[in-house]
Amino acid sequence: MNGNLSSDDFILFQKYIEEQCGISIRDDKAYLIESRLSKFLVKFSLESFEELYQMLSQQKNKALAEDVIDALTTNETLWFREKTPWEFMTETLLERYIQEIRQGKRFRVRIWSAACSTGQEPYSIAMCIDTYLERHGIKDITLGHFEILATDISSTVLQMAKRGKYDSISMARGLDPSYRDRYFRQEGRTWALDEKIKNAVQFVQFNLQKSFSNFGKFDLVFCRYVAIYFSESFKKEIFKKISFSLVQDGILILGNSEVFFDYKEDYDVKQYKNTVFYRVRGGKG
């Protein structure tokens, strides 16, 4: 077995990954493909990466294709990642949404967590809303008025997310003890999420290259720290599609350190503290 990735092999896999899920692997990241995919050579007793590519290109083994994407996908995530997006929700958005529900201007609020990984972001959204309602003594509006969709290309991470069980290392990454004590119970070495929060999130496997039209319209979209892995053309395509998936005045939130320059055709850029958000321009929704 030749476990070395040649330059020609790298180009083949680089193109394959971008075609399948939009991830752009830079030339200096060839070692990622070699290190993360070498296990498939052993598993299938293959002699080279070229043979692995041929298996993938025949498109007969969908499970293998999914496993390869899983292996190359970065699933970095935290609870309540960065402070200001959640302050923006609790200090601005939720009050407006609740008033509009009470006034009959809307029946529900739809929120999409794109590239949700193992579930920390959508569950943080649900906990944020539930805590806000309780702290403000709100009884006429419940978590059921908020529909939270969470998607990811990886079936593996979605299975983990649906279980709602996390180890101590995952729990320590951004989760305030007050949220842990309120919404989790310890079961041996793992922490199990409260059923109310679990049931507030719908998880769906989804490739962002596909059409968003079946999901309907959203009031708020979190698409944080995923576009950084995509080519510039695919980034533009995704943000364009999101603009048509937002209701009038709907909002797109990216990561605080992400920069989206080519927004003017579809969005107005706004800022709340250190969070930059994008409000879809009139007529889109």
Backbone as numpy.savetxt, mean C-alpha at the origin, in Angstrom:
# Nx Ny Nz CAx CAy CAz Cx Cy Cz
25.26 -26.37 -11.43 24.43 -25.16 -11.43 25.30 -23.91 -11.43
24.97 -22.98 -12.31 25.65 -21.70 -12.35 24.79 -20.65 -11.65
25.17 -20.31 -10.44 24.35 -19.39 -9.65 24.69 -17.94 -9.86
25.49 -17.64 -10.88 25.85 -16.26 -11.15 24.90 -15.64 -12.18
24.54 -14.40 -11.93 23.63 -13.68 -12.83 24.47 -12.92 -13.85
24.36 -13.29 -15.11 25.11 -12.59 -16.15 24.44 -11.25 -16.47
25.15 -10.41 -17.19 24.59 -9.12 -17.59 23.36 -9.30 -18.47
23.42 -10.29 -19.36 22.26 -10.55 -20.23 21.07 -11.05 -19.41
21.34 -11.91 -18.43 20.26 -12.41 -17.57 19.63 -11.26 -16.80
20.45 -10.37 -16.28 19.94 -9.23 -15.52 19.00 -8.39 -16.37
19.39 -8.12 -17.59 18.55 -7.31 -18.49 17.20 -7.99 -18.71
17.22 -9.31 -18.89 15.97 -10.05 -19.09 15.04 -9.92 -17.87
15.60 -10.12 -16.68 14.79 -10.05 -15.47 14.38 -8.61 -15.16
15.24 -7.67 -15.43 14.93 -6.26 -15.23 13.69 -5.88 -16.05
13.68 -6.29 -17.30 12.55 -6.01 -18.18 11.30 -6.77 -17.74
11.49 -8.03 -17.36 10.35 -8.86 -16.93 9.65 -8.25 -15.71
10.42 -7.85 -14.70 9.84 -7.31 -13.48 9.09 -6.01 -13.75
9.67 -5.15 -14.58 8.99 -3.89 -14.89 7.70 -4.13 -15.66
7.72 -5.10 -16.57 6.51 -5.41 -17.33 5.42 -6.00 -16.44
5.81 -6.82 -15.45 4.84 -7.51 -14.63 4.23 -6.64 -13.54
5.03 -5.74 -12.95 4.48 -4.97 -11.82 4.96 -3.53 -11.75
5.71 -3.09 -12.76 6.10 -1.69 -12.81 7.34 -1.34 -12.01
7.89 -2.29 -11.27 9.07 -2.01 -10.45 10.29 -1.87 -11.35
11.00 -0.76 -11.16 12.19 -0.48 -11.95 13.42 -0.80 -11.10
14.16 -1.81 -11.49 15.37 -2.21 -10.77 16.58 -1.58 -11.46
17.26 -0.72 -10.74 18.40 -0.02 -11.31 19.54 -0.98 -11.62
20.42 -0.53 -12.50 21.53 -1.38 -12.93 22.43 -1.76 -11.76
22.54 -0.88 -10.76 23.42 -1.17 -9.63 22.76 -2.09 -8.60
21.54 -2.56 -8.89 20.82 -3.44 -7.97 20.73 -4.87 -8.50
21.62 -5.24 -9.41 21.59 -6.59 -9.97 21.74 -7.64 -8.89
22.45 -7.30 -7.82 22.66 -8.27 -6.75 21.35 -8.68 -6.08
20.34 -7.80 -6.12 19.04 -8.14 -5.53 18.41 -9.31 -6.26
18.46 -9.26 -7.58 17.90 -10.35 -8.36 18.66 -11.64 -8.09
19.99 -11.55 -8.09 20.80 -12.75 -7.87 20.57 -13.35 -6.49
20.55 -12.50 -5.46 20.43 -13.01 -4.10 19.03 -13.51 -3.78
18.02 -12.83 -4.31 16.64 -13.18 -3.95 16.03 -14.28 -4.81
16.58 -14.47 -5.99 16.01 -15.48 -6.89 16.84 -16.76 -6.98
18.01 -16.77 -6.38 18.85 -17.97 -6.46 18.18 -19.19 -5.83
17.30 -18.95 -4.85 16.62 -20.08 -4.21 15.74 -20.86 -5.19
15.28 -20.18 -6.25 14.44 -20.86 -7.22 15.27 -21.80 -8.10
16.53 -21.48 -8.29 17.40 -22.38 -9.04 17.54 -23.70 -8.29
17.70 -23.60 -6.97 17.83 -24.79 -6.13 16.51 -25.56 -6.10
15.42 -24.82 -5.90 14.10 -25.46 -5.76 13.73 -26.28 -7.00
14.03 -25.75 -8.18 13.62 -26.41 -9.43 14.79 -27.12 -10.12
15.93 -27.23 -9.42 17.11 -27.90 -9.97 17.50 -27.33 -11.33
17.53 -26.01 -11.40 17.88 -25.33 -12.65 19.38 -25.07 -12.69
19.90 -25.02 -13.90 21.33 -24.83 -14.08 21.73 -23.36 -14.15
20.77 -22.48 -14.47 21.12 -21.07 -14.66 19.89 -20.18 -14.49
20.16 -18.88 -14.36 19.07 -17.91 -14.30 18.33 -17.84 -15.64
19.03 -18.13 -16.70 18.38 -18.14 -18.01 17.26 -19.19 -18.05
17.49 -20.34 -17.44 16.45 -21.38 -17.40 15.27 -20.91 -16.57
15.54 -20.20 -15.48 14.46 -19.66 -14.67 13.64 -18.66 -15.47
14.32 -17.82 -16.21 13.61 -16.84 -17.04 12.74 -17.54 -18.07
13.25 -18.60 -18.66 12.46 -19.33 -19.65 11.20 -19.92 -19.03
11.31 -20.43 -17.81 10.13 -20.93 -17.10 9.10 -19.82 -16.92
9.57 -18.65 -16.54 8.66 -17.52 -16.31 8.04 -17.03 -17.62
8.84 -16.93 -18.64 8.36 -16.37 -19.91 7.36 -17.27 -20.60
7.34 -18.56 -20.26 6.35 -19.47 -20.85 4.95 -19.24 -20.30
4.87 -18.53 -19.18 3.60 -18.12 -18.57 2.69 -19.30 -18.25
3.29 -20.44 -17.95 2.49 -21.62 -17.60 2.42 -21.83 -16.09
3.33 -21.20 -15.37 3.40 -21.40 -13.92 3.12 -20.07 -13.23
1.83 -19.78 -13.02 1.45 -18.51 -12.41 1.92 -18.41 -10.97
1.96 -19.55 -10.28 2.42 -19.55 -8.89 3.88 -19.14 -8.81
4.69 -19.63 -9.74 6.10 -19.26 -9.77 6.25 -17.76 -10.03
5.49 -17.24 -10.98 5.57 -15.82 -11.30 5.23 -14.97 -10.07
4.22 -15.39 -9.33 3.83 -14.67 -8.13 4.91 -14.76 -7.06
5.53 -15.93 -6.93 6.60 -16.10 -5.94 7.81 -15.24 -6.28
8.10 -15.09 -7.55 9.23 -14.26 -7.98 8.95 -12.79 -7.65
7.73 -12.35 -7.94 7.36 -10.97 -7.61 7.44 -10.75 -6.11
6.95 -11.71 -5.34 7.02 -11.62 -3.88 8.46 -11.46 -3.41
9.35 -12.25 -4.02 10.75 -12.23 -3.59 11.42 -10.90 -3.87
10.98 -10.22 -4.90 11.63 -8.97 -5.30 10.91 -7.72 -4.80
9.79 -7.91 -4.13 9.03 -6.78 -3.62 9.53 -6.39 -2.24
9.74 -5.10 -2.04 10.15 -4.59 -0.74 8.91 -4.29 0.10
8.80 -4.95 1.24 7.61 -4.79 2.09 7.97 -4.06 3.38
8.50 -2.86 3.23 8.87 -2.03 4.38 7.63 -1.26 4.84
7.27 -1.42 6.09 6.07 -0.74 6.58 6.13 -0.54 8.09
5.40 0.44 8.56 5.35 0.75 9.99 3.92 1.14 10.36
3.66 1.12 11.65 2.40 1.67 12.17 2.50 3.20 12.18
1.43 3.85 11.78 1.35 5.31 11.83 2.64 5.95 11.30
3.02 5.51 10.13 4.29 5.98 9.54 4.28 7.49 9.37
5.21 8.15 10.00 5.32 9.60 10.05 4.12 10.18 10.79
4.32 11.26 11.44 3.32 11.80 12.36 2.26 12.66 11.68
2.69 13.50 10.76 1.77 14.53 10.26 0.60 14.04 9.40
0.72 12.95 8.61 -0.48 12.50 7.89 -1.63 12.17 8.83
-1.31 11.64 9.99 -2.36 11.27 10.94 -2.91 12.50 11.66
-2.06 13.49 11.86 -2.55 14.76 12.39 -3.47 15.43 11.38
-3.12 15.34 10.11 -3.96 15.88 9.05 -5.34 15.22 9.06
-5.37 13.91 9.26 -6.65 13.21 9.34 -7.47 13.67 10.53
-6.86 13.66 11.71 -7.61 13.92 12.95 -7.93 15.39 13.16
-7.11 16.27 12.63 -7.31 17.70 12.87 -8.05 18.40 11.74
-8.21 17.74 10.61 -8.85 18.38 9.46 -9.88 17.49 8.77
-9.44 16.35 8.27 -10.30 15.56 7.40 -11.49 14.94 8.11
-11.26 14.32 9.26 -12.35 13.58 9.91 -13.48 14.50 10.33
-13.18 15.67 10.80 -14.25 16.61 11.16 -15.11 16.94 9.96
-14.48 17.19 8.81 -15.25 17.50 7.60 -16.08 16.31 7.14
-15.48 15.13 7.15 -16.22 13.95 6.72 -17.45 13.71 7.61
-17.27 13.85 8.90 -18.37 13.60 9.84 -19.48 14.62 9.65
-19.13 15.87 9.47 -20.14 16.90 9.23 -20.93 16.60 7.96
-20.25 16.17 6.93 -20.92 15.90 5.66 -21.84 14.68 5.75
-21.46 13.69 6.55 -22.34 12.55 6.78 -23.59 13.02 7.52
-23.42 13.81 8.53 -24.56 14.32 9.31 -25.49 15.20 8.46
-24.90 15.93 7.53 -25.70 16.82 6.68 -26.33 16.09 5.50
-26.06 14.80 5.38 -26.62 14.01 4.28 -25.91 14.22 2.96
-24.73 14.85 2.98 -23.98 15.08 1.75 -23.25 13.81 1.30
-23.08 12.88 2.21 -22.47 11.60 1.89 -23.00 10.56 2.86
-22.96 9.30 2.46 -23.42 8.21 3.32 -22.25 7.48 3.96
-21.08 7.60 3.33 -19.90 6.90 3.82 -18.66 7.62 3.30
-17.53 7.24 3.86 -16.23 7.76 3.43 -15.41 6.57 2.93
-14.88 6.68 1.74 -14.11 5.57 1.16 -12.62 5.94 1.13
-11.81 5.05 1.69 -10.37 5.27 1.80 -9.65 4.07 1.21
-8.62 4.34 0.43 -7.83 3.28 -0.20 -6.40 3.36 0.28
-5.90 2.26 0.80 -4.49 2.10 1.14 -3.86 1.24 0.06
-3.15 1.87 -0.88 -2.52 1.15 -1.98 -1.16 0.63 -1.53
-0.82 -0.57 -1.94 0.45 -1.22 -1.55 0.55 -1.28 -0.04
-0.41 -1.98 0.57 -0.58 -1.97 2.03 0.36 -2.90 2.77
1.10 -3.75 2.05 2.03 -4.69 2.66 1.30 -5.54 3.71
1.87 -5.67 4.91 1.31 -6.57 5.92 0.22 -5.92 6.77
-0.31 -4.79 6.32 -1.54 -4.26 6.92 -1.39 -3.13 7.91
-0.17 -2.73 8.24 -0.02 -1.70 9.26 -0.70 -0.38 8.89
-0.59 0.03 7.61 -1.19 1.31 7.24 -2.72 1.29 7.30
-3.41 0.35 6.65 -4.87 0.39 6.74 -5.40 0.17 8.15
-4.72 -0.66 8.93 -5.15 -0.84 10.32 -4.89 0.43 11.13
-3.82 1.16 10.81 -3.58 2.45 11.47 -4.70 3.42 11.14
-5.16 3.40 9.89 -6.27 4.27 9.49 -7.51 3.95 10.32
-7.84 2.67 10.43 -9.02 2.26 11.19 -8.89 2.63 12.66
-7.72 2.41 13.25 -7.53 2.76 14.66 -7.59 4.27 14.86
-7.05 5.03 13.92 -7.09 6.48 13.99 -8.53 6.99 14.00
-9.35 6.45 13.12 -10.75 6.86 13.05 -11.50 6.46 14.31
-11.34 5.23 14.74 -12.06 4.74 15.91 -11.69 5.53 17.17
-10.41 5.83 17.32 -9.96 6.61 18.47 -10.52 8.02 18.43
-10.54 8.61 17.24 -11.10 9.97 17.09 -12.56 10.00 17.52
-13.34 9.03 17.08 -14.76 9.00 17.42 -14.96 8.88 18.92
-14.16 8.04 19.55 -14.32 7.86 21.00 -13.88 9.09 21.77
-12.76 9.68 21.39 -12.24 10.84 22.11 -13.18 12.03 22.02
-13.91 12.12 20.93 -14.83 13.24 20.76 -16.26 12.87 21.15
-16.44 11.70 21.73 -17.76 11.30 22.21 -18.79 11.19 21.11
-18.37 10.82 19.93 -19.28 10.76 18.78 -19.97 9.39 18.76
-21.27 9.40 18.82 -22.04 8.16 18.87 -22.85 7.91 17.60
-23.21 8.99 16.89 -24.07 8.83 15.72 -23.29 8.42 14.47
-21.98 8.57 14.51 -21.11 8.13 13.42 -20.21 7.03 13.96
-20.09 5.94 13.22 -19.29 4.80 13.69 -18.22 4.46 12.66
-17.37 3.53 13.03 -16.34 3.05 12.12 -16.97 2.44 10.87
-18.20 1.97 10.98 -18.90 1.40 9.85 -19.22 2.39 8.75
-19.15 3.70 9.06 -19.37 4.72 8.03 -18.13 4.91 7.16
-17.03 4.24 7.52 -15.78 4.39 6.78 -15.43 3.05 6.13
-15.31 3.07 4.83 -14.96 1.87 4.07 -13.48 1.95 3.71
-12.70 1.01 4.20 -11.25 1.04 3.99 -10.86 -0.15 3.12
-10.34 0.15 1.94 -9.85 -0.87 1.03 -8.32 -0.88 1.10
-7.74 -2.06 1.21 -6.28 -2.20 1.24 -5.86 -3.18 0.17
-4.92 -2.80 -0.67 -4.48 -3.67 -1.76 -2.97 -3.82 -1.77
-2.54 -4.95 -2.32 -1.11 -5.19 -2.52 -0.97 -6.24 -3.61
0.14 -6.22 -4.31 0.37 -7.20 -5.37 0.71 -8.56 -4.81
1.21 -8.60 -3.58 1.70 -9.84 -2.98 0.62 -10.56 -2.18
0.30 -11.77 -2.58 -0.67 -12.57 -1.83 -0.10 -12.99 -0.48
1.22 -13.14 -0.41 1.86 -13.55 0.84 1.67 -12.52 1.94
1.96 -11.26 1.64 1.81 -10.23 2.67 0.34 -9.99 3.00
-0.53 -10.17 2.02 -1.97 -9.99 2.29 -2.49 -11.06 3.24
-2.01 -12.28 3.10 -2.40 -13.33 4.04 -1.97 -12.99 5.45
-0.78 -12.42 5.59 -0.31 -11.99 6.90 -1.17 -10.86 7.43
-1.52 -9.91 6.55 -2.33 -8.77 6.96 -3.70 -9.22 7.44
-4.31 -10.13 6.71 -5.66 -10.59 7.08 -5.68 -11.27 8.43
-4.60 -11.94 8.79 -4.56 -12.62 10.09 -4.56 -11.61 11.23
-3.99 -10.45 11.00 -3.97 -9.43 12.04 -3.17 -9.83 13.27
-2.11 -10.59 13.06 -1.25 -11.01 14.17 0.18 -10.61 13.87
0.85 -10.02 14.88 2.16 -9.45 14.66 3.11 -9.83 15.78
4.39 -9.97 15.42 5.39 -10.28 16.44 5.82 -9.01 17.16
6.65 -9.17 18.17 7.04 -8.04 19.01 7.85 -7.01 18.24
8.65 -7.47 17.28 9.45 -6.53 16.49 8.54 -5.64 15.64
7.55 -6.25 15.00 6.61 -5.48 14.19 5.81 -4.51 15.06
5.44 -4.94 16.25 4.65 -4.09 17.14 5.43 -2.87 17.61
6.74 -3.01 17.69 7.57 -1.91 18.19 7.84 -0.84 17.14
7.47 -1.11 15.91 7.79 -0.19 14.82 6.67 0.82 14.60
6.68 1.86 15.42 5.77 2.99 15.23 4.47 2.93 16.01
4.22 1.85 16.73 2.94 1.71 17.43 3.05 2.23 18.86
2.29 3.26 19.16 2.27 3.81 20.51 1.67 2.79 21.48
2.22 2.67 22.68 1.68 1.70 23.64 0.20 1.87 23.92
-0.31 3.09 23.81 -1.74 3.30 24.06 -2.60 2.58 23.02
-2.15 2.58 21.77 -2.86 1.85 20.72 -2.70 0.35 20.92
-1.50 -0.06 21.29 -1.26 -1.49 21.53 -2.17 -2.01 22.63
-2.24 -1.29 23.73 -3.03 -1.75 24.88 -4.53 -1.74 24.58
-4.95 -0.84 23.73 -6.38 -0.73 23.44 -6.85 -1.72 22.38
-6.01 -1.93 21.37 -6.49 -2.67 20.20 -5.85 -4.05 20.00
-4.96 -4.45 20.88 -4.31 -5.75 20.72 -4.35 -6.54 22.02
-4.32 -7.84 21.88 -4.15 -8.72 23.04 -2.97 -9.65 22.74
-2.20 -9.92 23.75 -1.02 -10.75 23.57 -1.41 -12.22 23.62
-0.92 -12.97 22.64 -1.16 -14.41 22.57 0.21 -15.09 22.43
0.82 -15.39 23.54 2.16 -15.97 23.50 3.15 -14.97 22.95
3.78 -15.31 21.84 4.78 -14.43 21.25 4.22 -13.46 20.23
2.93 -13.52 19.99 2.31 -12.64 19.00 1.26 -11.75 19.65
0.90 -10.71 18.90 -0.15 -9.78 19.33 -1.28 -9.84 18.32
-2.49 -10.08 18.80 -3.66 -10.22 17.92 -4.49 -8.95 17.92
-4.83 -8.49 16.75 -5.58 -7.25 16.58 -7.06 -7.46 16.92
-7.67 -6.43 17.48 -9.09 -6.45 17.81 -9.93 -6.71 16.56
-10.96 -7.53 16.71 -11.78 -7.92 15.56 -12.48 -6.73 14.92
-12.85 -5.74 15.70 -13.53 -4.56 15.14 -12.64 -3.86 14.13
-11.36 -3.74 14.45 -10.43 -3.08 13.53 -10.16 -3.98 12.33
-9.99 -5.27 12.56 -9.78 -6.20 11.45 -10.94 -6.15 10.46
-12.14 -6.14 10.98 -13.32 -6.18 10.12 -13.56 -4.87 9.38
-12.87 -3.81 9.79 -13.06 -2.51 9.15 -12.28 -2.39 7.85
-11.40 -3.36 7.57 -10.53 -3.28 6.40 -10.81 -4.46 5.47
-10.95 -4.15 4.19 -11.09 -5.19 3.17 -9.79 -5.29 2.39
-9.21 -6.47 2.36 -7.95 -6.69 1.65 -8.21 -7.36 0.31
-7.55 -6.83 -0.74 -7.72 -7.36 -2.09 -6.35 -7.39 -2.77
-6.03 -8.52 -3.39 -4.79 -8.59 -4.17 -4.98 -7.80 -5.46
-4.02 -6.91 -5.74 -4.21 -6.03 -6.90 -2.87 -5.53 -7.41
-2.73 -5.56 -8.72 -1.55 -5.04 -9.41 -1.88 -3.63 -9.90
-1.10 -2.65 -9.50 -1.39 -1.26 -9.84 -1.30 -0.98 -11.34
-0.82 -1.93 -12.11 -0.82 -1.77 -13.56 -2.22 -1.93 -14.15
-3.11 -2.55 -13.41 -4.45 -2.81 -13.92 -5.34 -1.58 -13.77
-6.51 -1.64 -14.39 -7.46 -0.54 -14.29 -8.01 -0.41 -12.88
-8.19 0.82 -12.42 -8.75 1.07 -11.09 -10.28 1.18 -11.12
-10.88 1.12 -12.28 -12.29 1.48 -12.43 -13.23 0.60 -11.60
-12.88 -0.66 -11.38 -13.78 -1.55 -10.62 -13.87 -1.19 -9.14
-12.96 -0.38 -8.67 -12.96 0.00 -7.25 -13.90 1.17 -6.95
-14.36 1.86 -7.97 -15.21 3.01 -7.72 -14.40 4.22 -7.29
-15.08 5.17 -6.63 -14.46 6.44 -6.26 -14.07 6.45 -4.78
-13.00 7.17 -4.50 -12.50 7.29 -3.13 -12.43 8.75 -2.70
-12.58 8.95 -1.41 -12.41 10.28 -0.83 -10.95 10.56 -0.50
-10.24 9.49 -0.18 -8.86 9.63 0.29 -8.06 8.42 -0.15
-6.89 8.66 -0.73 -6.01 7.57 -1.16 -4.65 7.76 -0.52
-4.20 6.72 0.17 -2.83 6.65 0.66 -2.03 5.82 -0.36
-1.04 6.44 -0.98 -0.16 5.71 -1.90 1.26 6.11 -1.51
1.72 5.56 -0.40 2.92 6.06 0.26 4.10 5.10 0.11
5.20 5.66 -0.36 6.46 4.92 -0.48 6.33 3.64 -1.31
5.53 3.72 -2.34 5.47 2.62 -3.31 5.94 3.09 -4.68
5.55 4.32 -5.07 5.92 4.84 -6.39 7.42 5.05 -6.52
8.13 5.12 -5.41 9.58 5.31 -5.47 10.28 4.13 -6.14
9.61 3.00 -6.24 10.19 1.82 -6.87 9.85 1.72 -8.36
9.05 2.67 -8.86 8.56 2.59 -10.23 9.33 3.53 -11.16
9.24 3.23 -12.43 9.80 4.13 -13.44 9.01 5.43 -13.46
9.61 6.49 -14.00 8.94 7.79 -14.03 7.65 7.73 -14.85
7.66 6.99 -15.94 6.45 6.90 -16.76 5.33 6.17 -16.04
5.69 5.13 -15.27 4.67 4.38 -14.54 4.14 5.20 -13.36
5.01 5.96 -12.70 4.54 6.87 -11.65 3.48 7.80 -12.19
3.77 8.42 -13.30 2.82 9.37 -13.90 1.51 8.69 -14.22
1.59 7.46 -14.74 0.38 6.71 -15.08 -0.46 6.42 -13.83
0.19 6.00 -12.75 -0.53 5.68 -11.52 -1.24 6.91 -10.95
-0.52 8.01 -10.86 -1.12 9.21 -10.27 -2.24 9.75 -11.15
-2.12 9.56 -12.45 -3.20 9.94 -13.36 -4.44 9.08 -13.09
-4.24 7.78 -12.97 -5.37 6.88 -12.72 -6.01 7.16 -11.35
-5.18 7.47 -10.36 -5.73 7.81 -9.04 -6.60 9.06 -9.13
-6.19 10.03 -9.94 -6.98 11.26 -10.06 -8.39 10.99 -10.55
-8.55 9.98 -11.40 -9.88 9.62 -11.88 -10.62 8.71 -10.90
-9.91 8.23 -9.88 -10.54 7.39 -8.86 -10.95 8.19 -7.62
-10.68 9.48 -7.64 -11.03 10.34 -6.51 -12.31 11.11 -6.78
-13.13 11.27 -5.75 -14.30 12.12 -5.86 -13.85 13.57 -5.99
-14.77 14.46 -6.27 -14.43 15.87 -6.33 -13.84 16.31 -4.99
-12.72 17.01 -5.04 -11.97 17.44 -3.85 -11.33 16.27 -3.11
-11.28 15.09 -3.74 -10.62 13.96 -3.11 -9.12 14.20 -2.96
-8.52 13.45 -2.05 -7.14 13.74 -1.65 -6.24 12.52 -1.81
-5.05 12.77 -2.35 -3.99 11.78 -2.46 -2.88 12.16 -1.48
-2.45 11.19 -0.66 -1.35 11.41 0.27 -0.20 10.49 -0.08
0.96 11.08 -0.29 2.19 10.34 -0.53 3.04 10.35 0.74
4.21 9.74 0.68 5.13 9.81 1.80 5.69 11.21 1.95
6.02 11.60 3.16 6.51 12.95 3.40 7.76 13.29 2.61
8.59 12.29 2.34 9.83 12.57 1.62 9.72 12.30 0.12
8.54 11.92 -0.34 8.34 11.69 -1.77 8.06 13.01 -2.47
8.56 13.13 -3.68 8.37 14.34 -4.47 7.65 13.97 -5.77
6.57 14.67 -6.03 5.77 14.45 -7.24 5.71 15.79 -7.96
6.50 15.92 -9.01 6.61 17.20 -9.70 5.51 17.41 -10.73
5.14 16.34 -11.42 4.27 16.47 -12.59 2.80 16.33 -12.19
2.35 17.21 -11.29 1.00 17.09 -10.73 0.00 18.09 -11.28
0.46 19.16 -11.91 -0.38 20.34 -12.15 -1.59 20.07 -13.04
-1.49 19.08 -13.90 -2.62 18.77 -14.79 -3.80 18.17 -14.02
-3.52 17.45 -12.94 -4.57 16.69 -12.26 -4.83 17.11 -10.81
-3.86 17.76 -10.17 -3.97 18.03 -8.74 -3.55 19.47 -8.41
-4.06 19.95 -7.30 -3.53 21.14 -6.65 -2.76 20.68 -5.43
-1.55 21.15 -5.27 -0.73 20.73 -4.14 -1.03 21.61 -2.93
-1.17 21.00 -1.78 -1.46 21.69 -0.52 -0.50 21.18 0.54
-0.44 21.88 1.63 0.44 21.44 2.71 -0.24 21.62 4.06
-0.08 20.62 4.92 -0.54 20.70 6.30 0.63 20.28 7.18
1.17 21.26 7.90 2.40 21.02 8.67 3.46 20.46 7.71
4.02 19.31 8.00 5.06 18.76 7.12 4.51 17.80 6.07
3.20 17.66 6.02 2.60 16.76 5.05 2.14 17.52 3.82
2.65 17.11 2.67 2.18 17.64 1.40 1.11 16.68 0.88
-0.04 17.23 0.50 -1.08 16.37 -0.07 -1.57 16.97 -1.36
-2.24 16.15 -2.14 -2.66 16.53 -3.48 -4.18 16.43 -3.58
-4.82 17.58 -3.82 -6.27 17.60 -3.98 -6.61 17.56 -5.46
-7.43 16.59 -5.85 -7.74 16.43 -7.26 -8.47 17.67 -7.78
-8.16 18.05 -8.98 -8.76 19.23 -9.57 -10.22 18.96 -9.95
-11.01 20.02 -9.94 -12.45 19.92 -10.22 -12.73 19.24 -11.53
-13.81 18.45 -11.55 -14.21 17.77 -12.77 -13.69 16.36 -12.88
-12.65 16.02 -12.10 -12.11 14.66 -12.15 -13.08 13.68 -11.52
-13.57 14.06 -10.32 -14.42 13.12 -9.61 -15.83 13.11 -10.12
